[in-house]
Amino acid sequence: MTANQPYRYDVDTTAAEVQAGHGSIDDGAETGVTVSIAGRLMLRRTQGKLAFGTLDDGSARIQLFAMAKSTPDFEGFCSLSIGDWIGVAGEVMKTRRGELSVRVDSWTLLASTERSFPDKFHGITEQDTRFRQRYLDLWVTEGARDTFVLRSRLMSLTRRFLEDEKFLEVETPVFHPIPGGALARPFTTHHNALDQEMFLRVAPELYLKRLVVGGFPRVFEIARVFRNEGLSTRHNPEFTMLEWYQAYADWNDTMALAERLIEHLAVELTGSAVVTYAGREVDLTTPWPRAALDELIAEHAGVEVGLEQPIDELRAIADRLDVHVEPHHGPGKLILEIYEKTVEPNLWGPVFVTDYPREVSPLSRGHRDHPGFTERFEAIVAGRELLNGFSELTDPVEQRQRFDEQVSQRDAGDDEAMVVDEDYLRALDYGLPPTGGIGIGIDRLVMLLADVTTIRDVILFPTLRPEVAPATVAVTATPGEVTVTAEKAAEPEGGEA
């Protein structure tokens, strides 16, 4: 219980520092160095008048060595529970069996665990419990903490890389008066004081480009974004997106900077530009190959597709390839759906897929050599999209036309289509210089470099279905009779996408 536990504890070292400073001492040696350390007790065993424990302080694990003749309240130490937080002071030494240890000359219970703590041998076997009780998962699942340390380092390295490239980090609104910046279904909320419907941002793009109009030529944001979509191994409704915009640049400049950044992160975080993902190597060495979307369809699906083909012919091709389409899909959307079903999952990459149809790229500038298509690219790595970028559309008249087309698609049933953003159009009226922009999925990038296959392993607290309550027991008593009724809470409808 917490009543008699201390308010603080003086710590002067970490387990990792003890290992680094004293790991090479001889077996059975004493150092004469006394340390004060604290953490969770993760293993304990007693052998007569000796007791051993394993302390994990978040940096590493170190053995505790307690002796009945010198450890205060030796019996109390032996009765500690796995998972208890303790502070220990004592000399650094190595046992005769060669185990670097801290001798328990004094110890303090800092916080007791009132629930059974999973041990290191069995861990947490239920995946749902791992993600729902991350505070346990981080202790007992091997590598769980390492993944989030890697994620933190990735964010820091990314900031440093872009700042060295003269980019300015900015913050833009999370609440938007209208949804925009990506083809996605938004979350809605209500601002009481303004009596106004608001939307959680699906992307920071339109605000970042307003800043380029305002005179910041290179801006970036590591933004939390929200999309009202299903759950899967690669989708979470709230996730982290890196977006940057660079004035006087086009898609070629943006692709070159993106591949340099990702190669740099791979080398810094894993030691090599060649990483292993799901048992296969991925070579992130620059430059990455580029291939047009329609050419990849011809290569992988064996069919020729083009915007000039009759829509019925494209629908027939989609049907033959078992590609689901909607009645409101135009030629560009049909081509994209065919690509995503027949090509993208089969690209190991990395590869820049280029030349996306205008219909599905409402913010991208038209291709200078390929009418009907845009200077948009996606990088595909290990069969999934890692980033999306393009030469930005800067013409306010054409941008209005694109918004109007999006409204028509929304009216036809596409609830992910954009709406007209009048203020953004007003900003374009003041002039947006040639600009290259990009959005990189930070969570998927961490998945790649940490070699994990589900997004829930790289988000500390992922979105989950509501927890099913345990059976409730109602007890009613009458003279001479007791009735026990058990009711199981109803399962929520629906499941993961």
URCORHU-V883060 format. One line per field, one symbol per residue. ss: DSSP state (H for helix, E for strand, C for the rest). phi: phi as a letter, one per 30 degrees, with the letter a starting at -180 (. if undefined). burial: # if it has 24 or more other ideal C-beta (glycine too) atoms within 12 Angstrom, else .. A space follows every 10 residues. Layout:
# URCORHU-V883060
ss=???
phi=???
burial=???
This chain:
# URCORHU-V883060
ss=CCCCCCCCCC CCCCHHHHHH HHCCCCCCCE EEEEEEEEEE EEEEEEECCE EEEEEECCCC EEEEEEECCC CCCHHHHHCC CCCCEEEEEE EEEECCCCCE EEECCEEEEE ECCCCCCCCC CCCCCCHHHH HHCHHHHHHH CCCHHHHHHH HHHHHHHHHH HHHHCCCEEC CCCCEECCCC CCCCCCCEEE ECCCCEEEEE CCCCHHHHHH HHHCCCCEEE EEEEEECCCC CECCECCEEE EEEEEEECCC HHHHHHHHHH HHHHHHHHHH CCCEEEECCE EEECCCCCEE EEHHHHHHHH HCCCCCCCCC HHHHHHHHHH CCCCCCCCCC HHHHHHHHHH HHCHHHCCEE EEEEEEEHHH CCCECECCCC CCEEEEEEEE ECCEEEEEEE EECCCHHHHH HHHHHHHHHH HCCCCCCCCC CHHHHHHHHC CCCCEEEEEE EHHHHHHHHH CCCCHHHCCC CCCCCCCCCC CEEEEEEECC EEEEEEECCC CCCCCCC
phi=.cecdddabd ccabdddddd dbdcdddidc ciccbbbblc dcabbcbicb bbbccccjca cbdcbcbedb ceheddddcd cejddbcbbl ddabdddicd bcdddaabdc acdcbdcddd dchcddedde ddcedceddc cdiddeddde dddddddded dddddidcdb bbdddcdbda jadadcdcbb cdddhbdbbd dcadedddde ddedjcdbbb bccdbbbdbd cadbbbecac bcbbbbdibb dddddddddd ddddddddcc jadcccbhib dbccdddddb adeddddddc cibcbaddde dddddddddd cicdbceddc eddddddddd dccedccdid bddcideeec bdccdeddbb eicbdcbbcc bhibdcabaa dddcdddddd dddddddddd ddkddcddcd cddddddddd jcdebcbabc ddddddeddc hbcbdddcce bddbdedddd eccccbbbei abccbcbcdd dddiadd
burial=.......... #.###..##. .#........ ..#.###### ####.....# ########.# #######... #..#..##.# ########## #####...## ########## ###...##.. ...#.....# #.##.##### #..#####.# #..##.###. ##..#.#### .##..##### ####.##... ........## ########## ###..##### #########. #.######## #######.## #.######## ######..## ..#.#.#... .###...#.# #######..# #.#.###... #..##.##.. #.#.#...## ########## ####..#### ########## #######... .######### ########## ####.#..#. .##.##..#. ...#.##### #..##..#.. .######### ########## ##.####### .##....... .......... .......... .......
